[in-house]
Structure formats: C-alpha cells, structure tokens
Amino acid sequence: MPTPPDQRARDRVIEAYRAHLQAMADGDTDTLDDLLDDGFTLTHITGYEQPKAEWLSQMRAGRFVYHSVNEKSVTVDVEGGAARLVGRIVTDATVYGAHAAWPLQLTMDYARENDTWTALRSVATTW
C-alpha cells in the first residue's frame, strides 16, 4: 500500500531534522548551512535569538561544540508547504567552555521548496 502524502511529508521533515542533528554532532557547519534557510534563527534557552551566520561562525570557532545529540521523541504537524516539528533531545555540548548534557526541546518551523524541507527557525527550551 502506498504511503499517504501527509505521512511522506512528515517522514521528509523528520529526515531533515535528523540530518540537522547529525551535522551538529559532527560539527559539520557546511551541511548545516545547506539545511538551514538563509534567514534561519536559533533562539537559545537564554532567549537570545541568533542568526544562522553567527551560530555557524561560533561553531567554527569552537564556542559551540556538540559532542552528541540523542533524540528522545519527535512529533510533526504538516499543513501544505509548512511544518512544525517538536523534538526532545539530550545534547552533550561544550558552550563557551561550559560542558553539560542539556535536555532540550526544539520547536522547529520548516518550509517545503519543491521536495526539500528547509528549517526556518528553531526555538530551544528545556524539558
């Protein structure tokens, strides 16, 4: 039986999300640059909204080092060419010299361009 279109879209968004998490853990800023919209912003648990270029620059400079990212749960709602993903992860990272394992909830908005889902924004909170 063929996969329904809504399920295919959800699966593609989850694939994009998991590629994002893997690129973080790998420190692969080139892949992150490709996966994220040029206007992407990351709102940190502190409330600081950081533009994509600044975040990637800080990763390249070693200010954000993601040692591992472990997915705990993920849900996706798709409506047309837009999607909202809520994922819970535990991120083992060194941020500005402070090493910890953070339980984070990422609320991410995606947009579809042709058959590609691109992250527009991510808001991190703790859980």
N, C-alpha and C positions, 0 to 999 in steps of 0.2 A: 504494500500500500504506500503511495507517495506521501511524503512529509507535507503537512499543510503549510501554506505560505507564512502564516504567523509564527509557526514553530521554526521554520527555516530562518526567518529574520532574527528570532531570539537566539538561535544557535550561532548565527554570524556575529551578533553583538557580543555574546559570551566568548567567542573565538578572539575577537578584537581586544576584549578586556584581558583575557589570559595572555595574549601576546604582549600587552602593556605591562602586566605584572612580571612576565619573564624578562622583558627588556629592562625593567627596573632592577631586578635581581642580578642581571648580567652587567649592569652599568652601561647598557647599550643605548647611548643618547641618540645615535643616528636612527635607530629603529624607532625610538620614542618620537623623534622629530617627524618621522614619516606617519606614525599612527595618530598623532595629535593635530587637530586643526591649528592653523597659524594663530588664531585668536584664543586658543586654549588657555584656561586659567586653572590653577590649583589653589583651592582655599585650604590652608593648613588648619590643624586643630587649634592653633592660636588665633585663628580668624584672619590671618594675613592672606590676601588674595594675590597670588604670584603668577605673573605672565609666564608662558611656556619658555620663552628665550632665557629668562632669568633663572628658572628652575634647572633647565638643561645646562646652563653655564655653571651653576653651582654644583651640579652633579659632576661635570667635567673637572672642576677644581677640587673635588674631594670633600665638599662640605655636606653633601648628601650621599652616603654610601649605604646601599641596600644589600645586606648580606643574604637575606632570604625573605620571601614573601609566601606565606602559606594561606591558601584560600580556605575559608570555613563555610561560607554559604554565598549564594548569589541568586538574585531574582531580577527579571527583566520584564518591563512593560513596553510594548511596541505599539505605536499609533502612526500608521502611514510611514513617512520617512524619518520619524523621530523615535528615540527610545530613551528610557531611563532605566539604568541598572543600579541596583543596590547590592554591594558586595561587602562581606565581612572578611577581613584578613587579619593575620598577625604578621607584622612587619618587624623583622630584626634588622635594625639600622643604626648607623652612627650619623647623627645630625649635629653639625657644628661641634664635633668632638664628644658628644654625649651618646653613649651606646645603650640601647634598650630594645626590648621587644614590645611594640605598641599594638594593642588590639584596636584596629581601625575599621570604621565603616566608611566606605567610599560610595557616595551618591554621584553617579556619572551620567551626563547627558551626551547622547550620540545623535549624529545625523547621517542619513544614508545618501551617498552620492554614487549613482549607478548601483553597483553591487558591493560597494565598500562602505563600512560603518566607521566613522571618524569621531573620536572623542572631542567634545566641545568644551567641557568643563568637568571638574571633579571637586567635590567638597568632602573633606575628611573630618570625621568626628570619632570620638572613642566610643566603645561599647563594653 
